Structures are given as structure tokens and as C-alpha cells.
């Protein structure tokens, strides 16, 4: 099974807070606790998409979302699925 359209990233408004609620500093995530990223990755992989072993998921991300992207890819691999990453 191939899942498509799974995007990781967010846009930054004029306030400096993106639509994920993260405070941005110079275009990068700042002061994000790794456990928060792991929880978001858990929700994306196991609840929003519900990946199963053997599934293939294409992940598209912006460079600013790299910490979250790494967490999501780890969760995808841990679930037995395969990640195709496009930056």
C-alpha cells in the first residue's frame, strides 16, 4: 500500500509562530523538546495515517521541519513501513 500526500512542515506568519504552534527563530525550530517531536511523530504515523508493516509512505518536508521529519522517519521504520523522503 502506498500512502501519498503526507506532508510535514508549516508556514510562518508575521507573528513568528507557525501553524503548528512552534516559535521560529531564524527559520528553524527552537527550544523543541525531543519528546514533543516523538509524540507528534507517533500521532502522525500511528493515528493520522495508521501505517502497517510493509506499507510505503512518501514524506514531503521543508528543511525547517528536519527535526520532526527525522522523528517521523524513525517511527515509520519502527512500524515496519518504508519511508520515501523528499525535501
PyMOL Python script that loads the backbone (N, CA, C, O; Angstrom):
from pymol import cmd

cmd.read_pdbstr("""\
ATOM      1  N   UNK A   1       0.851  -1.164   0.000  1.00  0.00           N
ATOM      2  CA  UNK A   1       0.000   0.000   0.000  1.00  0.00           C
ATOM      3  C   UNK A   1       0.899   1.229   0.000  1.00  0.00           C
ATOM      4  O   UNK A   1       1.856   1.292   0.772  1.00  0.00           O
ATOM      5  N   UNK A   2       0.609   2.196  -0.844  1.00  0.00           N
ATOM      6  CA  UNK A   2       1.391   3.424  -0.920  1.00  0.00           C
ATOM      7  C   UNK A   2       0.541   4.590  -0.451  1.00  0.00           C
ATOM      8  O   UNK A   2      -0.503   4.888  -1.032  1.00  0.00           O
ATOM      9  N   UNK A   3       1.000   5.246   0.605  1.00  0.00           N
ATOM     10  CA  UNK A   3       0.317   6.428   1.112  1.00  0.00           C
ATOM     11  C   UNK A   3       0.972   7.641   0.497  1.00  0.00           C
ATOM     12  O   UNK A   3       2.199   7.742   0.502  1.00  0.00           O
ATOM     13  N   UNK A   4       0.193   8.562  -0.033  1.00  0.00           N
ATOM     14  CA  UNK A   4       0.741   9.782  -0.616  1.00  0.00           C
ATOM     15  C   UNK A   4       0.080  10.990   0.007  1.00  0.00           C
ATOM     16  O   UNK A   4      -0.989  10.882   0.609  1.00  0.00           O
ATOM     17  N   UNK A   5       0.718  12.153  -0.139  1.00  0.00           N
ATOM     18  CA  UNK A   5       0.144  13.384   0.357  1.00  0.00           C
ATOM     19  C   UNK A   5       0.397  13.614   1.835  1.00  0.00           C
ATOM     20  O   UNK A   5      -0.262  14.456   2.445  1.00  0.00           O
ATOM     21  N   UNK A   6       1.327  12.893   2.420  1.00  0.00           N
ATOM     22  CA  UNK A   6       1.665  13.030   3.832  1.00  0.00           C
ATOM     23  C   UNK A   6       2.752  14.077   3.928  1.00  0.00           C
ATOM     24  O   UNK A   6       3.917  13.774   3.674  1.00  0.00           O
ATOM     25  N   UNK A   7       2.403  15.300   4.287  1.00  0.00           N
ATOM     26  CA  UNK A   7       3.365  16.407   4.293  1.00  0.00           C
ATOM     27  C   UNK A   7       3.718  16.797   5.713  1.00  0.00           C
ATOM     28  O   UNK A   7       2.862  16.824   6.597  1.00  0.00           O
ATOM     29  N   UNK A   8       4.989  17.100   5.919  1.00  0.00           N
ATOM     30  CA  UNK A   8       5.464  17.588   7.203  1.00  0.00           C
ATOM     31  C   UNK A   8       6.020  18.973   6.970  1.00  0.00           C
ATOM     32  O   UNK A   8       6.889  19.159   6.119  1.00  0.00           O
ATOM     33  N   UNK A   9       5.532  19.943   7.711  1.00  0.00           N
ATOM     34  CA  UNK A   9       6.028  21.306   7.556  1.00  0.00           C
ATOM     35  C   UNK A   9       4.984  22.288   8.002  1.00  0.00           C
ATOM     36  O   UNK A   9       3.856  21.915   8.325  1.00  0.00           O
ATOM     37  N   UNK A  10       5.356  23.525   8.017  1.00  0.00           N
ATOM     38  CA  UNK A  10       4.436  24.559   8.453  1.00  0.00           C
ATOM     39  C   UNK A  10       4.897  25.890   7.897  1.00  0.00           C
ATOM     40  O   UNK A  10       6.078  26.080   7.603  1.00  0.00           O
ATOM     41  N   UNK A  11       3.966  26.800   7.757  1.00  0.00           N
ATOM     42  CA  UNK A  11       4.333  28.134   7.302  1.00  0.00           C
ATOM     43  C   UNK A  11       4.378  29.078   8.494  1.00  0.00           C
ATOM     44  O   UNK A  11       3.699  28.870   9.500  1.00  0.00           O
ATOM     45  N   UNK A  12       5.186  30.110   8.361  1.00  0.00           N
ATOM     46  CA  UNK A  12       5.357  31.053   9.457  1.00  0.00           C
ATOM     47  C   UNK A  12       4.615  32.330   9.126  1.00  0.00           C
ATOM     48  O   UNK A  12       4.802  32.907   8.055  1.00  0.00           O
ATOM     49  N   UNK A  13       3.772  32.770  10.047  1.00  0.00           N
ATOM     50  CA  UNK A  13       3.073  34.033   9.890  1.00  0.00           C
ATOM     51  C   UNK A  13       3.921  35.195  10.381  1.00  0.00           C
ATOM     52  O   UNK A  13       5.059  35.001  10.806  1.00  0.00           O
ATOM     53  N   UNK A  14       3.378  36.381  10.325  1.00  0.00           N
ATOM     54  CA  UNK A  14       4.147  37.561  10.725  1.00  0.00           C
ATOM     55  C   UNK A  14       4.453  37.582  12.214  1.00  0.00           C
ATOM     56  O   UNK A  14       5.356  38.301  12.643  1.00  0.00           O
ATOM     57  N   UNK A  15       3.720  36.806  13.014  1.00  0.00           N
ATOM     58  CA  UNK A  15       3.942  36.813  14.459  1.00  0.00           C
ATOM     59  C   UNK A  15       5.166  36.017  14.872  1.00  0.00           C
ATOM     60  O   UNK A  15       5.639  36.159  15.999  1.00  0.00           O
ATOM     61  N   UNK A  16       5.697  35.171  13.970  1.00  0.00           N
ATOM     62  CA  UNK A  16       6.834  34.331  14.314  1.00  0.00           C
ATOM     63  C   UNK A  16       6.417  32.997  14.899  1.00  0.00           C
ATOM     64  O   UNK A  16       7.274  32.195  15.271  1.00  0.00           O
ATOM     65  N   UNK A  17       5.117  32.740  14.990  1.00  0.00           N
ATOM     66  CA  UNK A  17       4.612  31.461  15.471  1.00  0.00           C
ATOM     67  C   UNK A  17       3.975  30.770  14.275  1.00  0.00           C
ATOM     68  O   UNK A  17       3.081  31.329  13.639  1.00  0.00           O
ATOM     69  N   UNK A  18       4.431  29.547  13.961  1.00  0.00           N
ATOM     70  CA  UNK A  18       3.895  28.862  12.796  1.00  0.00           C
ATOM     71  C   UNK A  18       2.566  28.186  13.118  1.00  0.00           C
ATOM     72  O   UNK A  18       2.092  28.229  14.253  1.00  0.00           O
ATOM     73  N   UNK A  19       1.969  27.556  12.096  1.00  0.00           N
ATOM     74  CA  UNK A  19       0.647  26.967  12.291  1.00  0.00           C
ATOM     75  C   UNK A  19       0.674  25.662  13.069  1.00  0.00           C
ATOM     76  O   UNK A  19      -0.379  25.069  13.300  1.00  0.00           O
ATOM     77  N   UNK A  20       1.857  25.196  13.483  1.00  0.00           N
ATOM     78  CA  UNK A  20       1.945  24.070  14.403  1.00  0.00           C
ATOM     79  C   UNK A  20       2.095  24.552  15.841  1.00  0.00           C
ATOM     80  O   UNK A  20       2.144  23.744  16.768  1.00  0.00           O
ATOM     81  N   UNK A  21       2.168  25.876  16.029  1.00  0.00           N
ATOM     82  CA  UNK A  21       2.334  26.428  17.361  1.00  0.00           C
ATOM     83  C   UNK A  21       3.779  26.500  17.812  1.00  0.00           C
ATOM     84  O   UNK A  21       4.052  26.716  18.993  1.00  0.00           O
ATOM     85  N   UNK A  22       4.715  26.320  16.876  1.00  0.00           N
ATOM     86  CA  UNK A  22       6.136  26.368  17.219  1.00  0.00           C
ATOM     87  C   UNK A  22       6.659  27.786  17.033  1.00  0.00           C
ATOM     88  O   UNK A  22       6.316  28.455  16.057  1.00  0.00           O
ATOM     89  N   UNK A  23       7.473  28.238  17.949  1.00  0.00           N
ATOM     90  CA  UNK A  23       8.100  29.548  17.820  1.00  0.00           C
ATOM     91  C   UNK A  23       9.319  29.384  16.940  1.00  0.00           C
ATOM     92  O   UNK A  23      10.159  28.519  17.188  1.00  0.00           O
ATOM     93  N   UNK A  24       9.419  30.212  15.911  1.00  0.00           N
ATOM     94  CA  UNK A  24      10.525  30.112  14.965  1.00  0.00           C
ATOM     95  C   UNK A  24      11.563  31.179  15.266  1.00  0.00           C
ATOM     96  O   UNK A  24      11.219  32.307  15.620  1.00  0.00           O
ATOM     97  N   UNK A  25      12.811  30.829  15.127  1.00  0.00           N
ATOM     98  CA  UNK A  25      13.918  31.768  15.261  1.00  0.00           C
ATOM     99  C   UNK A  25      14.835  31.549  14.081  1.00  0.00           C
ATOM    100  O   UNK A  25      15.426  30.477  13.951  1.00  0.00           O
ATOM    101  N   UNK A  26      14.967  32.535  13.220  1.00  0.00           N
ATOM    102  CA  UNK A  26      15.799  32.462  12.021  1.00  0.00           C
ATOM    103  C   UNK A  26      15.440  31.262  11.152  1.00  0.00           C
ATOM    104  O   UNK A  26      16.325  30.623  10.584  1.00  0.00           O
ATOM    105  N   UNK A  27      14.158  30.954  11.045  1.00  0.00           N
ATOM    106  CA  UNK A  27      13.701  29.905  10.154  1.00  0.00           C
ATOM    107  C   UNK A  27      13.900  28.486  10.643  1.00  0.00           C
ATOM    108  O   UNK A  27      13.705  27.550   9.867  1.00  0.00           O
ATOM    109  N   UNK A  28      14.276  28.285  11.886  1.00  0.00           N
ATOM    110  CA  UNK A  28      14.482  26.922  12.396  1.00  0.00           C
ATOM    111  C   UNK A  28      13.664  26.716  13.657  1.00  0.00           C
ATOM    112  O   UNK A  28      13.336  27.675  14.355  1.00  0.00           O
ATOM    113  N   UNK A  29      13.336  25.462  13.949  1.00  0.00           N
ATOM    114  CA  UNK A  29      12.627  25.167  15.187  1.00  0.00           C
ATOM    115  C   UNK A  29      13.557  25.448  16.350  1.00  0.00           C
ATOM    116  O   UNK A  29      14.736  25.094  16.315  1.00  0.00           O
ATOM    117  N   UNK A  30      13.025  26.084  17.375  1.00  0.00           N
ATOM    118  CA  UNK A  30      13.881  26.378  18.520  1.00  0.00           C
ATOM    119  C   UNK A  30      13.212  25.909  19.799  1.00  0.00           C
ATOM    120  O   UNK A  30      11.992  25.981  19.945  1.00  0.00           O
ATOM    121  N   UNK A  31      14.023  25.435  20.709  1.00  0.00           N
ATOM    122  CA  UNK A  31      13.570  25.012  22.031  1.00  0.00           C
ATOM    123  C   UNK A  31      12.444  23.988  21.988  1.00  0.00           C
ATOM    124  O   UNK A  31      11.516  24.047  22.795  1.00  0.00           O
ATOM    125  N   UNK A  32      12.524  23.059  21.058  1.00  0.00           N
ATOM    126  CA  UNK A  32      11.541  21.993  20.972  1.00  0.00           C
ATOM    127  C   UNK A  32      12.105  20.790  21.723  1.00  0.00           C
ATOM    128  O   UNK A  32      13.214  20.336  21.440  1.00  0.00           O
ATOM    129  N   UNK A  33      11.351  20.289  22.659  1.00  0.00           N
ATOM    130  CA  UNK A  33      11.775  19.135  23.445  1.00  0.00           C
ATOM    131  C   UNK A  33      11.639  17.887  22.577  1.00  0.00           C
ATOM    132  O   UNK A  33      10.596  17.673  21.958  1.00  0.00           O
ATOM    133  N   UNK A  34      12.688  17.059  22.528  1.00  0.00           N
ATOM    134  CA  UNK A  34      12.618  15.856  21.685  1.00  0.00           C
ATOM    135  C   UNK A  34      11.399  14.977  21.955  1.00  0.00           C
ATOM    136  O   UNK A  34      10.890  14.346  21.029  1.00  0.00           O
ATOM    137  N   UNK A  35      10.922  14.919  23.185  1.00  0.00           N
ATOM    138  CA  UNK A  35       9.741  14.100  23.460  1.00  0.00           C
ATOM    139  C   UNK A  35       8.500  14.655  22.773  1.00  0.00           C
ATOM    140  O   UNK A  35       7.602  13.893  22.413  1.00  0.00           O
ATOM    141  N   UNK A  36       8.438  15.978  22.586  1.00  0.00           N
ATOM    142  CA  UNK A  36       7.314  16.561  21.849  1.00  0.00           C
ATOM    143  C   UNK A  36       7.339  16.098  20.396  1.00  0.00           C
ATOM    144  O   UNK A  36       6.306  15.730  19.837  1.00  0.00           O
ATOM    145  N   UNK A  37       8.517  16.119  19.794  1.00  0.00           N
ATOM    146  CA  UNK A  37       8.641  15.667  18.409  1.00  0.00           C
ATOM    147  C   UNK A  37       8.258  14.198  18.285  1.00  0.00           C
ATOM    148  O   UNK A  37       7.584  13.807  17.332  1.00  0.00           O
ATOM    149  N   UNK A  38       8.684  13.389  19.240  1.00  0.00           N
ATOM    150  CA  UNK A  38       8.357  11.964  19.206  1.00  0.00           C
ATOM    151  C   UNK A  38       6.850  11.743  19.353  1.00  0.00           C
ATOM    152  O   UNK A  38       6.287  10.855  18.713  1.00  0.00           O
ATOM    153  N   UNK A  39       6.199  12.544  20.191  1.00  0.00           N
ATOM    154  CA  UNK A  39       4.740  12.418  20.341  1.00  0.00           C
ATOM    155  C   UNK A  39       4.023  12.798  19.053  1.00  0.00           C
ATOM    156  O   UNK A  39       3.091  12.112  18.634  1.00  0.00           O
ATOM    157  N   UNK A  40       4.459  13.903  18.416  1.00  0.00           N
ATOM    158  CA  UNK A  40       3.851  14.311  17.141  1.00  0.00           C
ATOM    159  C   UNK A  40       4.061  13.238  16.089  1.00  0.00           C
ATOM    160  O   UNK A  40       3.148  12.914  15.329  1.00  0.00           O
ATOM    161  N   UNK A  41       5.275  12.683  16.048  1.00  0.00           N
ATOM    162  CA  UNK A  41       5.557  11.624  15.084  1.00  0.00           C
ATOM    163  C   UNK A  41       4.675  10.403  15.342  1.00  0.00           C
ATOM    164  O   UNK A  41       4.171   9.787  14.403  1.00  0.00           O
ATOM    165  N   UNK A  42       4.491  10.059  16.602  1.00  0.00           N
ATOM    166  CA  UNK A  42       3.620   8.933  16.970  1.00  0.00           C
ATOM    167  C   UNK A  42       2.194   9.165  16.471  1.00  0.00           C
ATOM    168  O   UNK A  42       1.579   8.259  15.909  1.00  0.00           O
ATOM    169  N   UNK A  43       1.680  10.345  16.670  1.00  0.00           N
ATOM    170  CA  UNK A  43       0.322  10.666  16.223  1.00  0.00           C
ATOM    171  C   UNK A  43       0.230  10.584  14.699  1.00  0.00           C
ATOM    172  O   UNK A  43      -0.715  10.003  14.166  1.00  0.00           O
ATOM    173  N   UNK A  44       1.201  11.160  14.001  1.00  0.00           N
ATOM    174  CA  UNK A  44       1.174  11.140  12.539  1.00  0.00           C
ATOM    175  C   UNK A  44       1.240   9.721  11.983  1.00  0.00           C
ATOM    176  O   UNK A  44       0.463   9.366  11.097  1.00  0.00           O
ATOM    177  N   UNK A  45       2.152   8.919  12.491  1.00  0.00           N
ATOM    178  CA  UNK A  45       2.387   7.598  11.927  1.00  0.00           C
ATOM    179  C   UNK A  45       1.334   6.579  12.346  1.00  0.00           C
ATOM    180  O   UNK A  45       0.889   5.781  11.521  1.00  0.00           O
ATOM    181  N   UNK A  46       0.932   6.594  13.601  1.00  0.00           N
ATOM    182  CA  UNK A  46       0.044   5.533  14.089  1.00  0.00           C
ATOM    183  C   UNK A  46      -1.427   5.920  14.184  1.00  0.00           C
ATOM    184  O   UNK A  46      -2.284   5.041  14.269  1.00  0.00           O
ATOM    185  N   UNK A  47      -1.737   7.199  14.173  1.00  0.00           N
ATOM    186  CA  UNK A  47      -3.143   7.597  14.316  1.00  0.00           C
ATOM    187  C   UNK A  47      -3.663   8.300  13.068  1.00  0.00           C
ATOM    188  O   UNK A  47      -4.737   7.960  12.572  1.00  0.00           O
ATOM    189  N   UNK A  48      -2.914   9.275  12.553  1.00  0.00           N
ATOM    190  CA  UNK A  48      -3.384  10.004  11.371  1.00  0.00           C
ATOM    191  C   UNK A  48      -3.304   9.144  10.110  1.00  0.00           C
ATOM    192  O   UNK A  48      -4.197   9.202   9.265  1.00  0.00           O
ATOM    193  N   UNK A  49      -2.247   8.350   9.979  1.00  0.00           N
ATOM    194  CA  UNK A  49      -2.041   7.561   8.772  1.00  0.00           C
ATOM    195  C   UNK A  49      -2.254   6.067   9.031  1.00  0.00           C
ATOM    196  O   UNK A  49      -2.637   5.342   8.113  1.00  0.00           O
ATOM    197  N   UNK A  50      -2.017   5.594  10.244  1.00  0.00           N
ATOM    198  CA  UNK A  50      -2.194   4.192  10.631  1.00  0.00           C
ATOM    199  C   UNK A  50      -1.391   3.243   9.740  1.00  0.00           C
ATOM    200  O   UNK A  50      -1.944   2.351   9.098  1.00  0.00           O
ATOM    201  N   UNK A  51      -0.062   3.460   9.717  1.00  0.00           N
ATOM    202  CA  UNK A  51       0.819   2.619   8.911  1.00  0.00           C
ATOM    203  C   UNK A  51       0.919   1.216   9.479  1.00  0.00           C
ATOM    204  O   UNK A  51       0.887   1.005  10.691  1.00  0.00           O
ATOM    205  N   UNK A  52       1.041   0.265   8.567  1.00  0.00           N
ATOM    206  CA  UNK A  52       1.205  -1.143   8.915  1.00  0.00           C
ATOM    207  C   UNK A  52       2.537  -1.624   8.341  1.00  0.00           C
ATOM    208  O   UNK A  52       3.064  -1.001   7.420  1.00  0.00           O
ATOM    209  N   UNK A  53       3.092  -2.725   8.866  1.00  0.00           N
ATOM    210  CA  UNK A  53       4.327  -3.277   8.306  1.00  0.00           C
ATOM    211  C   UNK A  53       4.182  -3.542   6.806  1.00  0.00           C
ATOM    212  O   UNK A  53       3.187  -4.107   6.351  1.00  0.00           O
ATOM    213  N   UNK A  54       5.191  -3.122   6.060  1.00  0.00           N
ATOM    214  CA  UNK A  54       5.177  -3.309   4.612  1.00  0.00           C
ATOM    215  C   UNK A  54       4.609  -2.148   3.829  1.00  0.00           C
ATOM    216  O   UNK A  54       4.815  -2.073   2.617  1.00  0.00           O
ATOM    217  N   UNK A  55       3.896  -1.233   4.480  1.00  0.00           N
ATOM    218  CA  UNK A  55       3.372  -0.060   3.795  1.00  0.00           C
ATOM    219  C   UNK A  55       4.527   0.830   3.342  1.00  0.00           C
ATOM    220  O   UNK A  55       5.613   0.802   3.921  1.00  0.00           O
ATOM    221  N   UNK A  56       4.278   1.614   2.305  1.00  0.00           N
ATOM    222  CA  UNK A  56       5.251   2.582   1.814  1.00  0.00           C
ATOM    223  C   UNK A  56       4.605   3.957   1.932  1.00  0.00           C
ATOM    224  O   UNK A  56       3.482   4.170   1.476  1.00  0.00           O
ATOM    225  N   UNK A  57       5.333   4.893   2.554  1.00  0.00           N
ATOM    226  CA  UNK A  57       4.802   6.244   2.721  1.00  0.00           C
ATOM    227  C   UNK A  57       5.781   7.239   2.114  1.00  0.00           C
ATOM    228  O   UNK A  57       6.985   7.168   2.359  1.00  0.00           O
ATOM    229  N   UNK A  58       5.256   8.163   1.324  1.00  0.00           N
ATOM    230  CA  UNK A  58       6.070   9.235   0.762  1.00  0.00           C
ATOM    231  C   UNK A  58       5.913  10.445   1.661  1.00  0.00           C
ATOM    232  O   UNK A  58       4.796  10.900   1.907  1.00  0.00           O
ATOM    233  N   UNK A  59       7.025  10.968   2.152  1.00  0.00           N
ATOM    234  CA  UNK A  59       7.002  12.105   3.071  1.00  0.00           C
ATOM    235  C   UNK A  59       7.672  13.289   2.384  1.00  0.00           C
ATOM    236  O   UNK A  59       8.813  13.190   1.931  1.00  0.00           O
ATOM    237  N   UNK A  60       6.961  14.403   2.310  1.00  0.00           N
ATOM    238  CA  UNK A  60       7.490  15.640   1.747  1.00  0.00           C
ATOM    239  C   UNK A  60       7.620  16.637   2.882  1.00  0.00           C
ATOM    240  O   UNK A  60       6.682  16.847   3.651  1.00  0.00           O
ATOM    241  N   UNK A  61       8.803  17.255   2.981  1.00  0.00           N
ATOM    242  CA  UNK A  61       9.037  18.173   4.095  1.00  0.00           C
ATOM    243  C   UNK A  61       9.890  19.346   3.660  1.00  0.00           C
ATOM    244  O   UNK A  61      10.649  19.263   2.694  1.00  0.00           O
ATOM    245  N   UNK A  62       9.751  20.428   4.383  1.00  0.00           N
ATOM    246  CA  UNK A  62      10.604  21.602   4.205  1.00  0.00           C
ATOM    247  C   UNK A  62      11.843  21.422   5.075  1.00  0.00           C
ATOM    248  O   UNK A  62      11.770  20.731   6.091  1.00  0.00           O
ATOM    249  N   UNK A  63      12.981  22.018   4.712  1.00  0.00           N
ATOM    250  CA  UNK A  63      14.190  21.897   5.525  1.00  0.00           C
ATOM    251  C   UNK A  63      13.999  22.347   6.980  1.00  0.00           C
ATOM    252  O   UNK A  63      14.639  21.796   7.876  1.00  0.00           O
ATOM    253  N   UNK A  64      13.149  23.314   7.226  1.00  0.00           N
ATOM    254  CA  UNK A  64      12.923  23.796   8.588  1.00  0.00           C
ATOM    255  C   UNK A  64      12.256  22.744   9.469  1.00  0.00           C
ATOM    256  O   UNK A  64      12.311  22.840  10.695  1.00  0.00           O
ATOM    257  N   UNK A  65      11.628  21.744   8.858  1.00  0.00           N
ATOM    258  CA  UNK A  65      10.941  20.695   9.613  1.00  0.00           C
ATOM    259  C   UNK A  65      11.829  19.478   9.844  1.00  0.00           C
ATOM    260  O   UNK A  65      11.324  18.416  10.209  1.00  0.00           O
ATOM    261  N   UNK A  66      13.133  19.607   9.640  1.00  0.00           N
ATOM    262  CA  UNK A  66      14.045  18.467   9.736  1.00  0.00           C
ATOM    263  C   UNK A  66      13.947  17.699  11.054  1.00  0.00           C
ATOM    264  O   UNK A  66      13.907  16.469  11.017  1.00  0.00           O
ATOM    265  N   UNK A  67      13.905  18.362  12.227  1.00  0.00           N
ATOM    266  CA  UNK A  67      13.785  17.590  13.472  1.00  0.00           C
ATOM    267  C   UNK A  67      12.520  16.718  13.516  1.00  0.00           C
ATOM    268  O   UNK A  67      12.573  15.565  13.943  1.00  0.00           O
ATOM    269  N   UNK A  68      11.405  17.264  13.080  1.00  0.00           N
ATOM    270  CA  UNK A  68      10.165  16.489  13.050  1.00  0.00           C
ATOM    271  C   UNK A  68      10.255  15.407  11.980  1.00  0.00           C
ATOM    272  O   UNK A  68       9.788  14.289  12.198  1.00  0.00           O
ATOM    273  N   UNK A  69      10.835  15.714  10.850  1.00  0.00           N
ATOM    274  CA  UNK A  69      11.000  14.733   9.786  1.00  0.00           C
ATOM    275  C   UNK A  69      11.798  13.529  10.274  1.00  0.00           C
ATOM    276  O   UNK A  69      11.419  12.390  10.003  1.00  0.00           O
ATOM    277  N   UNK A  70      12.885  13.761  10.980  1.00  0.00           N
ATOM    278  CA  UNK A  70      13.693  12.667  11.499  1.00  0.00           C
ATOM    279  C   UNK A  70      12.897  11.798  12.465  1.00  0.00           C
ATOM    280  O   UNK A  70      13.002  10.572  12.435  1.00  0.00           O
ATOM    281  N   UNK A  71      12.105  12.434  13.320  1.00  0.00           N
ATOM    282  CA  UNK A  71      11.277  11.679  14.264  1.00  0.00           C
ATOM    283  C   UNK A  71      10.227  10.848  13.529  1.00  0.00           C
ATOM    284  O   UNK A  71       9.980   9.698  13.892  1.00  0.00           O
ATOM    285  N   UNK A  72       9.613  11.420  12.503  1.00  0.00           N
ATOM    286  CA  UNK A  72       8.591  10.700  11.734  1.00  0.00           C
ATOM    287  C   UNK A  72       9.219   9.520  11.002  1.00  0.00           C
ATOM    288  O   UNK A  72       8.659   8.424  11.003  1.00  0.00           O
ATOM    289  N   UNK A  73      10.373   9.730  10.379  1.00  0.00           N
ATOM    290  CA  UNK A  73      11.026   8.629   9.657  1.00  0.00           C
ATOM    291  C   UNK A  73      11.386   7.504  10.622  1.00  0.00           C
ATOM    292  O   UNK A  73      11.223   6.331  10.286  1.00  0.00           O
ATOM    293  N   UNK A  74      11.874   7.845  11.819  1.00  0.00           N
ATOM    294  CA  UNK A  74      12.169   6.797  12.819  1.00  0.00           C
ATOM    295  C   UNK A  74      10.919   5.998  13.150  1.00  0.00           C
ATOM    296  O   UNK A  74      10.971   4.771  13.232  1.00  0.00           O
ATOM    297  N   UNK A  75       9.790   6.686  13.344  1.00  0.00           N
ATOM    298  CA  UNK A  75       8.531   5.991  13.676  1.00  0.00           C
ATOM    299  C   UNK A  75       8.047   5.131  12.518  1.00  0.00           C
ATOM    300  O   UNK A  75       7.533   4.033  12.732  1.00  0.00           O
ATOM    301  N   UNK A  76       8.207   5.622  11.294  1.00  0.00           N
ATOM    302  CA  UNK A  76       7.807   4.842  10.118  1.00  0.00           C
ATOM    303  C   UNK A  76       8.611   3.547  10.061  1.00  0.00           C
ATOM    304  O   UNK A  76       8.050   2.470   9.862  1.00  0.00           O
ATOM    305  N   UNK A  77       9.926   3.657  10.237  1.00  0.00           N
ATOM    306  CA  UNK A  77      10.792   2.479  10.196  1.00  0.00           C
ATOM    307  C   UNK A  77      10.468   1.532  11.352  1.00  0.00           C
ATOM    308  O   UNK A  77      10.417   0.317  11.163  1.00  0.00           O
ATOM    309  N   UNK A  78      10.247   2.087  12.555  1.00  0.00           N
ATOM    310  CA  UNK A  78       9.908   1.265  13.716  1.00  0.00           C
ATOM    311  C   UNK A  78       8.603   0.498  13.502  1.00  0.00           C
ATOM    312  O   UNK A  78       8.431  -0.594  14.044  1.00  0.00           O
ATOM    313  N   UNK A  79       7.678   1.067  12.711  1.00  0.00           N
ATOM    314  CA  UNK A  79       6.405   0.400  12.473  1.00  0.00           C
ATOM    315  C   UNK A  79       6.506  -0.687  11.415  1.00  0.00           C
ATOM    316  O   UNK A  79       5.541  -1.410  11.167  1.00  0.00           O
ATOM    317  N   UNK A  80       7.694  -0.803  10.781  1.00  0.00           N
ATOM    318  CA  UNK A  80       7.872  -1.827   9.742  1.00  0.00           C
ATOM    319  C   UNK A  80       7.530  -1.331   8.351  1.00  0.00           C
ATOM    320  O   UNK A  80       7.587  -2.098   7.389  1.00  0.00           O
ATOM    321  N   UNK A  81       7.176  -0.064   8.231  1.00  0.00           N
ATOM    322  CA  UNK A  81       6.858   0.523   6.933  1.00  0.00           C
ATOM    323  C   UNK A  81       8.130   1.096   6.302  1.00  0.00           C
ATOM    324  O   UNK A  81       9.196   1.092   6.916  1.00  0.00           O
ATOM    325  N   UNK A  82       8.002   1.579   5.090  1.00  0.00           N
ATOM    326  CA  UNK A  82       9.136   2.125   4.348  1.00  0.00           C
ATOM    327  C   UNK A  82       8.868   3.592   4.034  1.00  0.00           C
ATOM    328  O   UNK A  82       7.770   3.945   3.604  1.00  0.00           O
ATOM    329  N   UNK A  83       9.863   4.444   4.247  1.00  0.00           N
ATOM    330  CA  UNK A  83       9.704   5.882   4.030  1.00  0.00           C
ATOM    331  C   UNK A  83      10.450   6.307   2.771  1.00  0.00           C
ATOM    332  O   UNK A  83      11.622   5.981   2.589  1.00  0.00           O
ATOM    333  N   UNK A  84       9.757   7.036   1.912  1.00  0.00           N
ATOM    334  CA  UNK A  84      10.368   7.696   0.754  1.00  0.00           C
ATOM    335  C   UNK A  84      10.333   9.188   1.064  1.00  0.00           C
ATOM    336  O   UNK A  84       9.259   9.789   1.090  1.00  0.00           O
ATOM    337  N   UNK A  85      11.495   9.790   1.298  1.00  0.00           N
ATOM    338  CA  UNK A  85      11.565  11.174   1.763  1.00  0.00           C
ATOM    339  C   UNK A  85      11.946  12.089   0.616  1.00  0.00           C
ATOM    340  O   UNK A  85      12.862  11.801  -0.155  1.00  0.00           O
ATOM    341  N   UNK A  86      11.221  13.208   0.516  1.00  0.00           N
ATOM    342  CA  UNK A  86      11.515  14.241  -0.473  1.00  0.00           C
ATOM    343  C   UNK A  86      11.589  15.573   0.227  1.00  0.00           C
ATOM    344  O   UNK A  86      10.630  15.999   0.872  1.00  0.00           O
ATOM    345  N   UNK A  87      12.730  16.237   0.104  1.00  0.00           N
ATOM    346  CA  UNK A  87      12.888  17.566   0.709  1.00  0.00           C
ATOM    347  C   UNK A  87      12.661  18.626  -0.315  1.00  0.00           C
ATOM    348  O   UNK A  87      12.748  19.814  -0.003  1.00  0.00           O
TER     349      UNK A  87
END
""", "prot")
cmd.dss("prot")
cmd.show_as("cartoon", "prot")
cmd.util.cbc("prot")
cmd.orient("prot")
